């Protein structure tokens, strides 16, 4: 099979930790070129990950003849211009979350992909953890009934990433990043919750503000965000994120009229001891249990208890899927599969744009002091953000 040539724009931390290793593990993919505005970073990425070429100008990189797709891992401010340039050259796209900073930028990317008939996928990696995919499968099977309430959180001090992983400090600058609690960590929580509930957001109210962190040390980005969403199917959901928590807390809760599901991926604690936990009020014989639950339903008292109790006893079932391969490996493989087999991505460009609309609606809600209907009727520019369509590549 002919190898698919992939280029990467932005050779910072997320490329280094996630995208480059995933490409390296893929047999039918070639890392054709890498691009970063910092020459040394681009050179280092080229040598370490065995790319054929390196660039500091992404427009020059796009002239590589054997490029088939591009991963955009630069700061959010640059996504729109870079994505449109790639789409116009007929290159398939995987863009790190958030898809863009403003709702207009996001839909401009979606429109460009449609017009040029290229696949557009958003790097919402949380959908690719097995526990979240299994949760989605159980919900679609009706194991917990109709999901009408949900909550997703991601509380993580900015220092964890910034002081240990990040190559640069762009995440501290809203004029480039667009935000932090709502746009960085919040992007994960919003997308995952909407996907699991399975219904688009109808209206939004919320707050995203800097209330805790020292501005001189950590910049002006919002460090606290709470978002209330009403979905088209009348479900209600809640997102909370902060960038000041001294320990990471991340979980998603789904409440149906016949059961409950909890998932987590980023951290464990005494309250969350399993990546996935399921409770259902439905009556099941052992052989009728969904395979995901049956495989992990270990006996509590007697090894044959589920065979002699009719129906099986109703209780929480804790599920521990393997951590490897990781979420980014699955994401990369899915992206390749979508290109090779002309498939619709699990995380479509439209999904990314709708998540950006929720983020922007939070800022609009703070202006109007009330609910904001979606889709937005105007472009909403987050505080301190400086759109610049003439900017060139950045790095993560």
N, C-alpha and C positions, 0 to 999 in steps of 0.2 A: 504493500500500500504506500502511495506517495505521502510523504510527511507534510503536515500542515505547518506552514510558516507563520509563527506568531511573533509580534513585536510588543514590547512593553514600554510605555511612557511613564516615567517616574520610577526611579530605582531605589526608593527609600524603604522604610521599615516594612510596610505591608507587602511590597514586592519581594523583599528579602526573606521574610518569614513565611509567606504563603504562596505567592504566585510562582516565583522561580522554582522552589522545591517541587510544586505540583507539576509544572511543565517538565522538569527533569525526570519525574517518575512516569511520564506519559510516552509510550513507545512510538506513537504515530505523530509526534509533534516535534518541531524543530524551533529552537529559540533563534529566530533570524536576526533580530536586532533589539538593542536596548537604547533608551534615550533618557537623559537627565541633564538639567541645566548646569549641574556641577560636573566638570570634566572628569575629576578623579573618581567620583561616584559611578559615572557611566563606565569608565575604564575598568574599575574594580568589578562591577557587575558582569561586564563582558567576559573578563578572564575567569571569574569564579564559576559562572553558570554556563560558560562555553558558548556564548552567542557568536554569531558570525560577524557582527559589526556593532559599533557603538556610535551614538550621536549626542550632540547637545541641542540640536534643532529637530523637533519632531517632524516638521514639514519635509526636511531632507530624508528622514528615516522612512517616511511614507512612500518615497520613490523606489524603495527596494522592490525588485520585480517579483520575488517569491513570497511576499507577504500575503497572507490570507485573512488574518485577524489581528486585532490589537487589544491589549489589556491596558486600560487607562487607570493608573494608580497615582496620579498626581493630586495636588490639593484641589478641593471642590471648585474653587474659583475658575480653574482652567478646563474643567470637564466639557463645558458646552462648546467652546471653540475647537478643542481638540477632537471631540466626538464628531462634530459636523465635518471637519476636514477628513477624518477617517471614512465616514459614511460616503462622502462625495467621491472617494477613491474606490468605493465598493468593498470596503473592509468590514468584516463582522466585528462586533464590539462587546467586550466585557468591561463594564465601568464600575469602579469601586463605589460603594455607598458613601454619602448620599449621591444620587444620580447627578444632582446639581444643587445650587444654593437657592435660586428662586424658582417659582412655579413656571414662569415663562421660559427660563433656561431649560428646565426639565422637559417641557413639551416640545421645545425647539429641537432637542436631541431626538425625541421620539419621532417627530415629523421627518427629520432628516433621514433616520433609519428606514422609515416607511417609504419615502420617496426614492431612496436608492436601493431598496429591496435587500437590505442587509439585516442579519440577526443582531438584536440588541438585548444584552443580558446585564442585569445589575448584580453587583457583588454582595448581595444580602446573604451572607454565608450561614446565618443561623438556621435557615430553612434546610440546610444540608446535613445537620447533625442527625444521626439515626433517631434519637429520642424525639426530636421534633417531627420528623417524617412519620414515625410510628404513631405519635399523638394525632397527626392529621389523618392517618389511615383509620385509627379507631373512631375518631369523630365522624368521618365519612361513613363508617359502618354503623353508626348510630349507637355505639356502646354507651355514651353518656346522654343520649337524647339530643334535644335541640339546645345548642349553646346560645345562651342569652346574656351572659355576663363574662367578662374577661379582664385580666389585669396582667400587665407586663412591666417589669422593672429592670433597671440596670444602674446600679449605684457603684461608682468606681472613681476614686480620686485620680485626678488628671496626672498626678506624679507617677503612678504605676507605669503608664505608657511613656510619658514624657521623659522620665529620668532613667528608664531602663531599656527602652526599645526604639524610640523615635530617633530618626536621623537629623531632623530639623525641628524648629519650634513653631511651625506654621499653625498647629492646632491651638496655639495660644492667641492667635490673631484673627478676630472676626472679619476683618477686611479681606482675608484670604479663605478662612475656613467656613465663614458664614455663621458659625455657632459651635457650641460644645455639647452641653447637656441635651439639647433638643436635636441637634443635627448630627452629632458624632455617635454617642451612645444611644440617643433616642431613635436614630435611624433603624437600629437593630430591633428595638422593642416595638416600634410602630409597625414595621413590615411584618414581623413574626406574628403579632397579635391579629392584624387584619387578615393574614393568610389563614391562620388557624380558625378564626371565627367564620371565615368564608363569605364575608359580605362587605361591599365597599362602604366607606365612611360617608355619611350624609351631612353631618355637621360637627363642629369642633369648638371647644372652649378650653382655655388653659392659660398657663403662665410659664414663661421662660425668662429667667433673670439671673444676674450675678448678685448673690446675697451672702456668700460666705467667704470665698477665697480673696486673698489680698491682690488687688489689681496690679500693684507694682511687680509682684512676683509672677502672677498667673494670668495677667492680661484682662481684657474687658469681656471675654466670652461669658455667656450664661453658664452658671454652675448648678442651677436648680430648675427643673422643669416638671410640671404636672399637666397632664392632658386628659380631658374627658372627650370621648367620641361616641356619637350615636350612629349606628350602622343602618343601612337601608332596610335590613330585616328587623329593625327595632331593637337589636341587641345593644347593650351598653358596655363600653370598655374604658379602661383607665390605664394610662402610662405614667410612670414616675421614674425620673432619672436624676442623678446628681453626680458632680465631679469632685466632691469633697469627702466622701465616705472613706474612713481609714481601712476598712476591709471591704472586699467586693461582695455585693449581694445582687444576684441576677436570677430571676425566675419568671415563669409565665403560668398563669392560672386560667383554666377554662371551666366554667360552671354551666352544666346542662341540667335539664329537668329530670334526668335519670342517672346523673353521676358527675364526677369531677376528675380532671386531669391536671397534674402539676408537672412542669418540665424545668430543667435548668442545665446549663452547660459551662458557665464561666467560673463557678466556685461552689464548694460544698460547705455546709455548716451544720450545727446540731438540729436546726429546723428543717434543713433540706439535705437529707442523707442519700438520696438517690436521684439520678438524672431524670427519671421518669416515674411517676406514681399514678395509678389508675384506681378509681373506685366507681363501681356501677351498681345500681339497684336492680338491674335486669336479672331475671332468672336464667341460669345457664346450667346445663349438664356439662360434665367435664369435657366430653367430646365436642361440645358446641362452643366452648370458649374460643374467642379469637386467638389465632395461633400466637400472636405477640404476647398475650396474657398467659396462655397455657404454658409456654416455654419457661416463663419466669415465676410461675406460681408454685413456689416450694411449700411443702407441708409445714404446719406449725405444731401439730400435736402427734399425728399418726401418719405414717407414710402413705396409707391408702385412703386418707380422709376424704379426698375429693371424689373417689370412686364409690364411696358408700353413702355420701351425703347428697340428697336429691331435693332441690338443686344444690350446687356447690355453695358453701358458705360465702356470704357477702363480706368482703374485706378489702382493705387496701392491698394492692400488688405493686411492689417496688421492682423496677426494671433497670438493669445496668447494661446498656449496650457497649460494645468495644469502643475505645477512644480512637483507635487507628484501624483503617485509614481515617484521617481527620476530615473535617468539614470542607476545607479548601481543596483537598484532593478530589472529593466528590463533586464540588462545584466546577473544578477545572475539567474533569471528565465529562460532566454534563454539557459544558460549553462546547467541547470538542464534538460530542455526539450530536448536538444541535446543528453544528456546521456540516458535519459529514452526512447526516441523515435528513437535513433540512427540517428540523423539528422546532417547535415553539419552546423557548426556555421556560423553566419553572419560575424564574424571577424575570419576568418580562419588563421591557422598558416602561410600559404603561403602569406596572406595579410601582416601579421606582418613582415615576412622576406623581402618582397619587400619594405616595408617602411624603414626597416633598411638599405637596399641597397641604397635607396635614401640618407639617412643620411650619409652613408659612402662615397657615390659618391661626396658629397659636399666637404669632406676633400681631396679626390682624385683630384677634380676639382681645388682646391687651389694649389696643387702641379703642375698640368699640365697647369694651367692657361687657361683652355678651357672646352668644353663640354666633358662629360664622358658618354659612352654608357652603358646601362644596358642590361642583367645582368653583374655584375662585373666579371672580369676574374681572380681576385686575392683577397685575404683577405686584407681588408683595416682596419688598426687599428687607431682609432682616437688619436689625440695628448694627451700624458700623460697617456693614458689608459694602465693598466698593467694586461693582461690576466693571469689567474691563475686557471688552471683546477683542482688544488688540494684544492682550497678554500672550506670552509664550509659555513653554512647558515649565512646570514646577516639579518638585519631587516630594515623596512622602517620607 
